[in-house]
C-alpha cells in the first residue's frame, strides 16, 4: 500500500509540475496575452476560471489513473508513453500561446489525446472502469482541440 501512495504522490507532483511548467513557458496568462485576445475565439470558449478548475480535476483523476497503470505494469513502455504525454502536455502552451503555431498546437492536442487512449488500450482495454478516470481528460482535450481548430480556421 505504501508503494501505491508513493506512486500517487509522484504522479500528482509530475502532473501538476507539468501544468506549472507549461503555464510558465506560455509567457503570460491567456487573459493577458495580447495575441490570444486579438484572435477570433470560438463562441463556446469557457470563461478563464473553468480552465483552472478543469485542469485541477483532470490532473487529480489522471494521477489516480497513472497510479493504477503503474501498479499494473511498471515498465519502460509505460514510462516512455507517460514521458511523451508530459512533453506534449507541457509543449502545447508555448507552441500555441508564445510561438503562435496554431497548426502545430492542433497536432499536439491530437497526439496528446492519442497517447492517453494508447495508455488505456495497452493497459486496460476498453471494457474497464478506469475509462471513467480519463474521460474528463479526453472530453477536455476534445474541447481544447475544437477551440484550437476554431482559431486556425477563423483567423
VENQUI-V634534 format. One record per residue. SS is DSSP state (h for helix, s for strand, l for the rest). PHI is phi in degrees with one decimal (* if undefined). D_FIRST is the distance of its C-alpha to the first C-alpha in Angstrom with 2 decimals. Layout:
ss=SS phi=PHI d_first=D_FIRST
ss=SS phi=PHI d_first=D_FIRST
//
This chain:
ss=l phi=* d_first=0.00
ss=h phi=-63.6 d_first=3.81
ss=h phi=-65.8 d_first=5.40
ss=h phi=-65.3 d_first=5.16
ss=h phi=-64.6 d_first=6.39
ss=h phi=-61.6 d_first=8.64
ss=h phi=-60.6 d_first=9.88
ss=h phi=-58.1 d_first=10.72
ss=h phi=-67.5 d_first=12.63
ss=h phi=-64.4 d_first=14.26
ss=h phi=-66.1 d_first=15.50
ss=h phi=-61.2 d_first=16.60
ss=h phi=-64.1 d_first=18.59
ss=h phi=-64.6 d_first=20.02
ss=h phi=-66.4 d_first=21.05
ss=h phi=-72.9 d_first=22.65
ss=h phi=-63.4 d_first=24.07
ss=h phi=-63.5 d_first=25.71
ss=h phi=-61.8 d_first=27.18
ss=h phi=-63.7 d_first=28.51
ss=h phi=-65.3 d_first=29.98
ss=h phi=-59.9 d_first=31.55
ss=h phi=-64.1 d_first=33.04
ss=h phi=-63.3 d_first=34.39
ss=h phi=-70.9 d_first=35.94
ss=h phi=-66.8 d_first=37.49
ss=l phi=98.6 d_first=39.91
ss=l phi=-128.9 d_first=40.51
ss=l phi=-66.5 d_first=38.97
ss=h phi=-53.9 d_first=40.48
ss=h phi=-68.0 d_first=42.40
ss=h phi=-112.7 d_first=44.08
ss=l phi=-90.0 d_first=44.48
ss=h phi=-62.7 d_first=48.20
ss=h phi=-63.0 d_first=47.95
ss=h phi=-62.9 d_first=45.37
ss=h phi=-66.0 d_first=47.35
ss=l phi=-81.0 d_first=50.49
ss=l phi=-76.8 d_first=48.96
ss=l phi=-80.0 d_first=49.81
ss=l phi=-89.9 d_first=46.43
ss=l phi=-60.1 d_first=45.51
ss=l phi=-60.7 d_first=46.46
ss=l phi=-93.6 d_first=42.90
ss=l phi=-60.8 d_first=41.43
ss=l phi=-72.4 d_first=39.08
ss=l phi=-64.0 d_first=39.66
ss=h phi=-52.4 d_first=37.86
ss=h phi=-63.5 d_first=35.37
ss=h phi=-65.1 d_first=33.98
ss=h phi=-61.3 d_first=32.79
ss=h phi=-63.7 d_first=30.61
ss=h phi=-65.2 d_first=29.18
ss=h phi=-63.1 d_first=28.61
ss=h phi=-65.7 d_first=26.90
ss=h phi=-63.6 d_first=24.58
ss=h phi=-62.9 d_first=23.45
ss=h phi=-59.8 d_first=23.41
ss=h phi=-71.7 d_first=21.25
ss=h phi=-63.3 d_first=18.66
ss=h phi=-65.3 d_first=18.52
ss=h phi=-68.4 d_first=18.77
ss=h phi=-66.4 d_first=15.79
ss=h phi=-63.0 d_first=13.67
ss=h phi=-57.8 d_first=15.72
ss=h phi=-66.6 d_first=15.31
ss=h phi=-62.8 d_first=11.51
ss=h phi=-65.4 d_first=12.10
ss=h phi=-59.8 d_first=14.90
ss=h phi=-66.7 d_first=13.16
ss=h phi=-64.6 d_first=10.40
ss=h phi=-73.6 d_first=13.52
ss=l phi=-149.9 d_first=15.85
ss=l phi=-81.4 d_first=15.13
ss=l phi=-126.9 d_first=18.83
ss=h phi=-62.2 d_first=21.95
ss=h phi=-62.3 d_first=23.24
ss=h phi=-66.8 d_first=20.48
ss=h phi=-64.4 d_first=20.64
ss=h phi=-65.9 d_first=24.40
ss=h phi=-61.4 d_first=24.43
ss=h phi=-65.3 d_first=22.12
ss=h phi=-61.1 d_first=24.41
ss=h phi=-62.4 d_first=27.41
ss=h phi=-56.0 d_first=25.92
ss=h phi=-61.7 d_first=25.59
ss=h phi=-62.1 d_first=29.14
ss=h phi=-65.1 d_first=30.60
ss=h phi=-62.0 d_first=28.96
ss=h phi=-68.7 d_first=30.25
ss=h phi=-70.1 d_first=33.54
ss=h phi=-60.3 d_first=34.83
ss=h phi=-55.7 d_first=35.61
ss=h phi=-68.7 d_first=37.98
ss=h phi=-62.9 d_first=39.46
ss=h phi=-80.4 d_first=40.40
ss=h phi=-81.0 d_first=41.09
ss=h phi=-94.4 d_first=42.30
ss=l phi=-93.0 d_first=43.93
ss=l phi=61.0 d_first=44.97
ss=l phi=-92.8 d_first=44.20
ss=h phi=-64.4 d_first=43.72
ss=h phi=-63.6 d_first=43.94
ss=h phi=-63.7 d_first=41.37
ss=h phi=-61.1 d_first=39.09
ss=h phi=-63.3 d_first=39.49
ss=h phi=-61.6 d_first=38.58
ss=h phi=-61.6 d_first=35.42
ss=h phi=-63.5 d_first=34.33
ss=h phi=-65.3 d_first=35.02
ss=h phi=-63.8 d_first=33.19
ss=h phi=-62.9 d_first=30.13
ss=h phi=-62.0 d_first=30.10
ss=h phi=-62.3 d_first=30.64
ss=h phi=-65.1 d_first=27.68
ss=h phi=-65.9 d_first=25.34
ss=h phi=-67.4 d_first=26.92
ss=h phi=-62.7 d_first=26.74
ss=h phi=-59.2 d_first=22.97
ss=h phi=-61.9 d_first=22.79
ss=h phi=-60.1 d_first=25.36
ss=h phi=-68.5 d_first=23.86
ss=h phi=-105.0 d_first=20.33
ss=l phi=-130.5 d_first=20.81
ss=l phi=74.0 d_first=24.57
ss=l phi=-109.3 d_first=26.33
ss=l phi=-112.6 d_first=25.53
ss=l phi=-143.4 d_first=21.92
ss=l phi=-63.1 d_first=20.64
ss=l phi=-60.7 d_first=19.00
ss=h phi=-56.0 d_first=22.62
ss=h phi=-59.9 d_first=22.40
ss=h phi=-72.8 d_first=20.07
ss=h phi=-102.1 d_first=22.61
ss=h phi=-57.6 d_first=25.73
ss=h phi=-59.6 d_first=26.40
ss=h phi=-63.3 d_first=26.17
ss=h phi=-64.0 d_first=28.55
ss=h phi=-62.9 d_first=30.90
ss=h phi=-62.8 d_first=31.02
ss=h phi=-66.1 d_first=31.82
ss=h phi=-66.6 d_first=34.56
ss=h phi=-63.6 d_first=35.98
ss=h phi=-60.1 d_first=35.85
ss=h phi=-63.2 d_first=37.54
ss=h phi=-65.5 d_first=40.25
ss=h phi=-66.7 d_first=40.85
ss=h phi=-62.8 d_first=41.06
ss=h phi=-63.6 d_first=43.38
ss=h phi=-61.7 d_first=45.55
ss=h phi=-61.3 d_first=46.08
ss=h phi=-64.4 d_first=46.98
ss=h phi=-81.6 d_first=49.44
ss=l phi=-114.6 d_first=51.06
ss=l phi=-129.1 d_first=51.63
//
